[in-house]
Amino acid sequence: MAPSLGGSRKRKSCELQSKMEKGLFKKGRKVEACFDEPGIRGAWFTATVLRPPRRDKKVHLEFQSLLNEEGSSERLKEKVTVVNVRPPPPLEFHRTFKMSDEVDAFHDDGWWEGVITKVHDKDRFSVYFRNSKDELVFPAANLRLHREWVDGSWVPPIEEIYKSNVWRSEGNNMVKPEGPSKKYSSKSKIKFEKGTQVEISSDEEGYVGAWFVATYVKKVGNKYLVEHKHFTTDDGTELLKEEVDAQHIRPLPPEILIVDRFKRLEAVDAWFNDTWWVGMISKVLDNSKYIVYFKNTREEMVFQHSSLRLHQDCIDDQWIRASRA
């Protein structure tokens, strides 16, 4: 299961109170909301508050671009739990993007989290999406810096964005988003030898954002048979085996030695319950400790330096690091 912080229920209650105090859930207020459903997990959609949360801690929303059903002209109205609702990020005008930037890309009526893997020119960028393992090309007008809404504040903070020398305003009008121009396949072409150590991922609920260490056994049709290194069958008599497709297997990431300390906002993998979980350094503590934020569960946990590694993505069989804002 996903990392869980013992005091998460209390933290989420404080988060609700913080959002309420800021007037986020006032009727008529514009917000962004996400869903935990497969296929749209990781995307944020614009909506309007119809009714603030009550005892069920859900906000009644009307979505700007989502419809009740295909072919319908009626906008989707739905109650969404408060932890999946946030204010819209501040507007950015003609931001300069670079290789490995963590971004949100506007696609299919929502903002999807990805990482820039190629700069074609000053207005065209390839973006890789970890959840779908796809790569698309977007104009700059369709991109924005990826930020997380944590405990009532933006991470990275808005003031850091202004100081980063990337803002330039040209009036108050936003450029209308355009569609992506080309789709690429990002399936691995690497051939594994029997006994090779690999990492595998899963789209199963509770395991999104996790990488499991395993040993490659053999190819089975279009899939790969692997044996887990740390997990056993239900009776505990042997190591668990499973088949995965090319999108959910990769070699072990190359080791990057951190001689000093991890920096705030760096993307990392945290070793927890015999699994690597994708997170972000939200605070640097004393004694080589860090608070790591996990966006899939919206929780934070404290880790020792030795339990962390820099996060890397394997894209077109090359390892890419996400840059800090």
N, C-alpha and C positions, 0 to 999 in steps of 0.2 A: 504494500500500500504506500501511498505518498507520504512524505515527511509530515509529521504532525507535532505541533508545539502544544505542550500541556496546557498552557494558558490561552490557547487560541480563542476559546469561546469568550473569555473576558476581553481579549484584544478586539475581537470583532464587535462586541457590544460598545467598546469605546469608539471604534471606528464609526459605528452608526451614529452615536451621539455627536461626534465631531462633524459628520456630514450634515446632520440636522441643524447644528448650530450655524453652519455656514449657509443655510438656506438652500442647499442643493436640491431638496425634494419639494420645493414649493410648486404649486400647480402652475403649469405653463412654462416651467424652466426647461431649457434645452440640456440634455444629458447624453452620455454614451452608455450603452449597455452591451454585455456579452452573454453568451450562452455556453453551457457545459456539454452541449450535444455534439456527438462526433460529426465531423464534416464542416462545422462552423466554429469549433472551439478555437480560440485565439483571435477571433475577429470582433471588432467593436462597431456597433451600429448606432446611428444618431436617432434620438427619440425625444418626445415631449412628455413631461410629467402630467398625467391626468389626475392622479390622487396620491398624496404622500403615504408613506408606510404606516400601517397600524400594528396591531399586536402580532400579525403574521410576519412582520418585518419584510414586507414586499411592497415594491413601488408599482403602481399601475401606470403603464406607459403606452403611448401611441408612437409607432416607429415611422420614420420619415420615408424610407424606401422599401421596407418589407411589407408584403401584402398578405392577406389572410390565406389565400390559396392562389395557385397559378391561374391566370386569366381573370382574376378578380381585380377590381379597382379600389376595393376597400382596404385601407391601411391596417396592418396588424396591431391589435391591442392585446397586451399581455402583462401579467404581474411578474415582476422579476425581483429576486432576492436582493437586498440592499448591497451585499458585498460584490454584486456583479454590475453595479451602477456607479458611474463617476461623472464629474463635469467634463465637458469637451476640453482637450488640451489647448493651450494658447495658440493663436494663429501665427504662422511663420510665412514670410514673404521671400520667395527666391532664395531659399537656404542653399548653401553650398554643401554638397555631399561628397564623401570620399569613400575609397575602398574600405570595407569591413564595418562601415557604420551600421548600427542597429536602427532600423526604420520601421514605420508603418506604411503600407502601400494601399492606396484606394483601389479596390477591385470587387466586382459583384456586390456593389452597394454597401460595402463595409471596409474598415481599415484592418489589414492583416499584417501581423508582425513578421519581419524578415530581416535579412542581412545583405548588404550590398556586396556582390561578388565580382562585379566588373563595371568600370566606368568607360562607356563607349565614347561619350563626349560630354560637354558641359550640361546637356539636357537629357541624356539617356543613360539609364543605369540598369544592370541586371540585378535582380533581387531573388535570393534563395529563401524558400519557406520551409522551416524545419518540420512542421507537421505533415505537409503533403509531399515533402522532398522534391518539389518542383522549383523551377527557375523561370522568371518572367522578366521582360524588359519594360520599364516604365519611364515616362517623362518625369522631370523634376517636379512638375506641378502635382503629380499624384503621390508624392512622398512627403513624409514628415518625420522628424526625429522621434524614435520610440521612447516613451516615458511611462513609468508606472505610478499609479495613484496609491500611495502608501500612507496610512494613518492621516489622511486629510492634507497631504502635501505631494507635490510632484517630485519624482526621482528620475533623472537629475533635476534639481531645483530650477525654477524658471530664471532666477537671477544668474545662474551659471550659464544658461543659454545665451543671455544677453552679453555676458562677458567673453563668450567664445568667439566673437568677431565673425559671426556668420549671418547676422540679421541685416536685411536691407529692405525698407518699406517703400512701396511705390503706390501710394494711395491706400484706400480701404477695401478694395475689391479683391476677392479671391478668384484665382483662375479656375475655371471649370475643369474638373478631372477628366482625363481622356483614358481610353482603354489601353491595356498593355499591347505591345506590338508583336511579340513573338514568344512562343513557349519552347522551353528546352527540356529534354529528359535528363534527369540527374541520377539515374540508376548506376550503381557501381559496375565497372568493368573489370574490377580486380578479381583475379583467380586465387582462391585460397587452397593451400595444401593441407592435407589431413594432419590434425594435431595443432594447427595454427591457433593462437589465442586471438579472439575477436570480441567485439562488443555488439550487442543486439538491443533493439528498442521495441516498444509495443504501443499500439494505439488504444489498448484496453483501458477502461475507466480506472483511474487511480494510479496508472503507471506512465502517463504521458509526461515526457521530460526526464525519463529515467533510462540509463544505459546499463545493461547487465553484462558482466564478463562471462564468456563462454569459450568452448573449444570447438573448432570446426571439425565435423565428422565426414560428411560427404554431400554431394549434390543429389537432390531428389527432384527430377523434372526441372521446373523453373524455380525451385526453392532450395534452401540450404538447411541441412540437418546439423544442429549444434547441440552440445552438451553443456549445461550450466556448470559453472565452477563452484557456486555457493548455494545452490538450491537443489533439493532432493525431491523425489516422488512423495506422494502422500504417506506411504508406509515407511519412508525414510531409509529404504534399503539400497537405493542407487541414485546417482545424480540425474536430475531432470533433463530430458531431451525434448526438443521441439523443432518444428520447421518454420523458417522465416523467409520472406521474399527479399529481393535485392535492395529494396528501399529501407529495410530494417536491419541491415548488417553492415559492419564496417571494420577495418583493422583497428588495433589498439592505437590511440592517438600518440603522436610522438611526445616524449617527455620534454617539458620546458621548465628549466630550473629557475626558481624564484629565490634569488640570493638575499633579497631584502624583505619586503612585505608586499602583500596584495594591496591594491589601491581601491579606494571607495568607487563604486559604480562599475568595477570590473566584472565581466561575466566569468563565472567559475562553475566547476562541477564539485559537488560536496559528497563525500563518501558517508553514506548513512544506510544502515540495515543491509550491508553487503552489496550496495548499488550506488552508482554515480547519478546524482540528481542535478539538473541544470538550475543555476540560481545566479544571484547577483550580490556583490558585497554592498550592503546598505550602511554599514558602520564598521570602522576599524577600532578595535578595543586594545587594551594593554595586554601584555603577556602572550603575544602572538595569537590572539583570538579575534574572531570576526563575527559580526551578525550577517547572516545570509538570508536574502529574501527570495522566496519561491513563488513565482507569479501564478503557477497553476493552482496552488492551494491558497495563495495570498497570505502566507504565513512566514514567520521569521524564526531562525534557530541560530544558536551560537556554535561555532566550530573552531577547532584548533587549526593552526596553519598547516600541520601535517595531514589534515583530512580534506584539503582542498587542492585543486589543480586548475589551471587556466582552461576555460571552455574553448573548444575548437570544433568546427564542423567540417566533415569530409564532403566536399563538393566537387563533382567530376574527378574523383580520385585524388584531389589535392586538399590539404588541410588549411582552413581559413580561420583566423582569429577575429573575434568581434572587437572593435575598437571602443574606447570610452568616449562619452560625449565631449 
